[in-house]
Amino acid sequence: MFGKTAQDHARGSIYLSTFAKIMRNRVIVPYQIPLDLQAAADCVTPPPPPQQPALQVPVDWLLRLECQSTVTGFLRASLTLLGDLHRLGSFRLLAQAPCDASQTWDQAAFRRRFEDRLSCVDRRTYDGVARNHSFPIKAIAEPPISVRGSIVVVHGTPCEVAENWQGHFGWPPRYVIARTMTEAELNADEARCLRLVDEVWVPTEWHAARFRNLTGKPTYAVPEPTDVGFFAPQLARPPPPMASAPFVFLSIFKWEGRKGWDLLLRAYFLEFRRAENVVLRIRTYLNFWSGPPPPIDLDPGDSTWSDGVASRIAWFAHQELNSSLDQLARLELVREVSSQEAMRDLYAGADSFVLPTRGEGWGLPIAEAMAMGLAVIATNYSGPTAYLTHTNSFALNVARTLANGQAEPSIDDIRSQMRRVFIGRAEATKRGRRARRHMAACCGVGRATDTVLSHLRRIERDLMVQNTVH
């Protein structure tokens, strides 16, 4: 059983067990996350930044929030930006939440549902949206709302942008911006979905070159914000002391092929042996995109604690490596992370972060791991090209491109870099420190906010000139 020690009680903390009990012969071990009760309870709004001149043109920011969805990294990034920007002008969040047609659109209830999906760190950077009514959140319902005269930022993938704003507004807005991205190469159908917008904002220069070429629209790189003030190693709780603690590779992803979980497992299991003092710690979850469960449950325990992930890993080992998990290098699964503070502690309890992804819009866990000063092993393709270098990380080169526009590294490269980090601790530490400095310089919340504000001021000036001419 996981439980509290006397020392834990004394400092007012608990261990959040991911599993009610440990079976004696488990080969995939659930990982416990130390959580400080006071840190989890506190959600303090930071002081506002220095006041800047307000925008004169109102800005409406349209987000799509499905009824049963969570706040994803791409969505959370917009919330973070809006938290700072709403002080500088008339910003309104238009949260489009398509639900059952019979649902009554109760604005107060909608706000509560929306706020419930914001974590502590979202609320902190979002300047109290879940604690007061200073920021206008409006659900899109019938009849369509008016955005006449405003700048509209429509958030989503290229064809979500077209779907989300057509038919929902009283027209015309003064200017339409697509805040969009792809996780692979942009295709012609996606480019056509953007034909009616005025300009495009994408997370990276990698995206900007591709969108500009195919859409012909003015396209700008507007980075996703990484909260380097919150994801700071000195703020994390140290992991519980362990005799002969293993070297920890951490990976965080949703269970889908794009994330390269199969490449990760194959490389790790082939490179490391059971007797080595190393563990791969995985935080993941299943959804409708994860595919059907394996035909046989080979997990030796009750796999319901891991939502079926353990059985999928056991099946992969059996099918692809002809091995059972008790023959392979150790692996731990993290079932739940109850707060962003606990997520920060999860990063802090690792030595290296690894994700051989096939494509990312930005790659928020990679960026957060770098902000935490970890030695990062990740594919240098798509979104992560904005911040990965060969001096601040152990970047994986693209070995081949795929028909769907994604790309992947080689198993040999993943194995080599994992081994390199494992045996070269000093170099790994050095690159992790460089990563932290790089993220603070390139990708903090203030940098992203300044970029958005500069583009909005440019648009505002252009609109004013047009009004003068006409």
N, C-alpha and C positions, 0 to 999 in steps of 0.2 A: 504494500500500500504506500502511496505517496502521502506524507503528512507533514505537520509543522513541528519544528524543533523548538526547544525553549528559547533559543536565540532568535528564531523567526518571530515568536510571540513578542519578544522583548522589543524588536524594532518595528512591530506593527505590520508585518508582511505575511503573505500566505504564498503557498505554491498552488497554482492552478493546475490541477491534474487533468490531463487529457483523457484519462481513462480511470474508471472506478477501481479497477484492480489490475494487477500484473499477473499474467499467467506464467508459471515457472519456466516453461520451455519456449516462450515466444522468441522468434528470431528477428522480427521487426519490433523495435522498442518504441513505445510512445514517449515523447519528450515532454518534460514538465517545464513550464515557464515561470520564473519567479516574478511576482508582481507586487509592487509596493502599493498598499491601499491608498495612502495619502496622495501619491503621485497620480494614481488612476482617478481619484475623485476630483482633483484640482483641474479646472479647465479655465485658466486665467487668460483673459484677453490682453494682448500686449499693448503698450502705448502706441497711439497712432503715429505714422511717419510725419515728417515735417509737412505742413500744409503747402499745397501747390495751387496755382490758379485753377479754378473749376472749369470743366468743359461747359460750353454753352449749348451744345446740341445734345438732346437726350439719347441715351444708348440703351437698347433692349438686347438682352443676351438670352437666346433661346436654347434651352437644354431639354433633351428628351429623357424622362425618367420613367421607365416601365414600372408598372404597379408592383411587381414582385422582384425588381432588380435591386442590386446593391449599388453603392456609390463606387464606380470603377475608378481606376487611376486617371484615365483621360477626363472623366467628369469631375473628379476631385480637384484636378489641376485648375479647372475653370472656376470652381468654388474658391480656391485659394486666391486666384487673380482678382475675382470680384470682391473678395473681402477687403482688399486694399483700395480698389478702384472706386468703390461706391462713395467714398468720401470726396471724390474729386469731380462729381457731376451727378446728373440725373440718370443713375443706372437702375434698371429694373430686370429682375430675373424672371423670365417666362418659362416656367417648368411645365412642359407638355408631358402628361402622364396618361397615355391611352389605357383605359381600364374597361371593365364591363359597362356596356352601354346604359345599363339601368342604374349605374352609380350616380348618386346625387353629388354634385360638385359643391362641397362645403369647403370654403376657403380656409377656415380655421383648422378643419380636419386635415386638409391637404398639407397645410404648413406643418402640422404635427407629424404626419407620415414622412414628409421630406426631412424634417429635423432629426427624426429617429434614425435616419440612415447616415447622419454625419457623425464621425468619430470625434473623440476629444480634440485631436489635433486639427481636424477640419474646422471645428467650432472656434478653436483658438485663432487660426489664421483667417478665418472667415469673419472675424470681428463680431462674434456674438449672435450670429444669425439664429442659433438655436436657443438663445436666451433673451432676446428682445425683438422688437418689431421695427428696428431702425432700417432694415434693408427690405425693400418691397419685393415679395415673392408673389407671383400671380399665376394661378393655374389657367391653362388655356382650355376654354370650354366653349359652349355655344351660347350666344352668337360669337363670331370671331371678334377678337379684340383689335383695337386700333393701334397701329404703329406709324401712323401718318406723321411724317416730319422727323422721324428718328433714324439713327444709325442702328441697324439690326445685325448682330453677330449670331450666326446660326451654327450650332455646335453639333458635330457628328461626322460619320464617314461620308464620302462624297455623295452617295445616293441617298443616305439619310438626310443630308442637307436639303436636297430637292424635295424629298417627301415631307420633311418637317415643317417647311415654311410655306409651301404652296397650299392655298386655300384656308389658311388659319388666320390671316390678318386682314384688317381693313387697310387697303393700299392707298397710295404707294408710300413705302418708306423712302427716306432720302438716299439711303446707301445700304447695300447688303454685303456683308462679309461672311465668307465660309470659313469657320474655324474647324479644320478638318485634317485628316491624315490617312495614310494607308500603312499596312504592316508588311507590304511587299511592293513590287513595282506597280505604278498606276497603269490601269488599262483603259482602253478607249471608251468603254461603257461608263466607267467612273468619271472620266473627263467630261463626257457629255452631260452628266448630271449637274455639272457646275456651270453650264453655259449661261445661266441667267443672273449669276451673282456679279458684283462689281469688282471684288478682289478676293484673294485667297490667303489665309494664314495657315501655315503648317509648322510642325515642331522643329524641323531641322533644315539645314541647307541641302542635305541629301534629298529630302522631299521637295524642296523648293525648285530644284533643277528639273525634276521630273514633272511636277505639276505645271510649271511655267512652259515647258516644252509642249505638253499635250493640250493644255487648256487655252493657251494664249492670254491668260488673265494675269494682271499684276499679282505677283505671288511673293510673300515675305515669310522669312523664318522667324517665328515667335516661339521661343523655347518654353517647354513645360517647366513650371516652377518646382524646385526641390527644396523642401524646408530644411535647409542646412543648419538653421538655428535649433530646430527640434531634434533632427537626426544628427546628433553630435555625440561622439563616444564618451565624452566626460560626463554626460548626463545620464547614461545608462547605469542600471544596477549591475554590479559584477556578478557573473555566474557563481553558483554555489561551489565552494572549494571541493576538489576531487583529487584523490591520490592518483597520480599517473593519468591525468586528463588526456583524452584523445585529441588528435588534430581534427577540427570540425570543418567540413565543407558544407555550406548552407546553400539551398536552392529554394526559391519561392516562385510559384507559377500556378496558373490554372491548368488542369489536366486536359491538354489538347495537343495535337501533333505539332502545331506551329511552335510550341514552346521547346521542342526538342527533348522531351523527357526520355524518349527511347535512346537518343544519342548519349544523354547524361548517364543513364543506367548502364548502358553497354560499356562506355568508356571507364566508368568507375569500377564496375565489377571485373573488367578485364585487367585493369591496371593494379588494383590493390588486392591483397590477400587477407583472409580472415584474421590471421595472426598479427597483422600490422595494427598499430595503435591509431586508427583513423576511423571516422564515421562520416557518412553522408546524411545530413539532416534535411528533410524535405517538408516544406509547408505547401500544401496543394489542396484543391477541392475539385469535386466533380460537378458537372452540369449537363444540360442536354447535348452539348457539343462533344462530350467525352466518349461517346460511343457505348455500345452494349457491354455488360459485364462479361468476364471470361466464362467459358462453358463449364469450367470446373474451378471450385474455390480451393486453392492450394495453400491459403494462409493457415498456419497451424492453430491459430486461435480464433476468437470471435471477431471477425473483421468489421463488424458493424461500427466499432469505435472509430474506424478510419474511413467510414462511408464507402467502403469497398476498394479503397486505393491499395491497401495491403494485398488483397487478392489479385489485383491487376499486376502489381509488381512481381508477385510470386509466379503468376502465369507467364509473364515476360521472361523471367529467369529460366523457367522450365522450357518454354518454346524456343527461345533464342540462344540460350547458353547451356541448355541441357543440364541444369543444376537446380538444386533446391536452395532456398535462402540461407539455410544453416551452413552451406558450403562456401558462401560468398562473403565479401567484406561487409562490415556492419552498416546498418541503415536505421535511421530513426524517423518517425513520422510525427509531425506536429498537427494535432487535430484542430485546435482552436487557438486563436490569438484574440483575446477579449478587448484589447485596446491598442491604440497606437504606442502607448508607453511599453506595453508588452512586446509589440513588434520591434521597437527600438532595442529592448533587451535581447530579443532573439538574434538580431544582427550582432549585438555586442558579445554574445556567447559563441560566435563563430570566429574561425581564423581566416576563412576565405569564402567568397561567394562565387558560385558557378552556375551559368545558364547558357548552354549552347543553342540559343534560340535560332529559329529560322526566319524571324522577322518581327520587328517591333515598331509601333508608332513612336514611342519614346523609350519605354523600358524602365518604368518607375522603380521596381525593386532593385534593378542594377544601379540606378542613380542614387537611391537611398543607401545601398551598400557602400558605394564609393564615398558618399557623405559621411558614413560611419567609419571610414578609414580602413575598409577591408581590402584585401588583395582580390581583385575581381577577375574572373575568367569568363568572358562572354564573346559572342560572335560580333565582329566588327562589320556590321551590315545594318542598313536601314536606320532606325532611330538612334541606336547607341553610337553611331559614327559622330554624333554631336559632341560626345564627351570622352569616348575611349581613345587612348593613344597607346603606343607601345612603351611609353615611359611611366604612365600612371596606372597601368593595368597589364594583364596578361591576355591581350586581345587575340581572339581566334580568327584566323584568316578564312575567307570563303573558299571552300574546296569545289563546290559546284552550285549552279543555280538550278532552280526547279521550274517546271512548266507553269506553275501558278504564280510566278514572280517572287517566290521566297528563295532563300539560299541557305546552305548549311556548311558547317566546318567538317573536317575529317575526324574520324574516331582517333586516329593517331595523334592529331594535333591536340585534341581534348586531353587524351591520356598524358601526352608530353607536358602540357602546361599544368595539369593537376599534380603530376609527379614533381615538376619543377618548383611549384609552390610548397609542396609538402617537405621537400628536402632543403629548400633555400629560404628558410624563415626570415633571415635578415633582409634579403632582397624583397620578399613579399611585404614585410613591414614598411620598407622604404617606399614601395610603390603605393601602398595603402595611404601613407601620409600625403604623397603627391596627389592621390585621387581626392582626398578631402580638400586640399587647397584648391585644386582645379574646380571642383563642384562649387565651392564657395565663390570663386571668381566668375564662373560662367553661368551658373544655373540656379542661383538663389531666387527666392520669391521677389526680392527687390529688383533684381535684374530683369526678370520676366515682366513685372508690373511696369517698369520704366519703358520696356520695349512696346508693350500694348499701348501705353499712354502716348508715346511718341507717334505711333501710327494713327491713333484717334485724333490727336491734335493736327496731324498732317491732313487727314480727311476733313476735319472741321474747317481748316483754312481754305481748302479747295472748295468746299461747299459755300463758304462765305464769298469767295471770289465769284463763283457762279451766280450767286444772288445779286452781287453788285453789277455783273455784266447784264443780267436779265432785268 
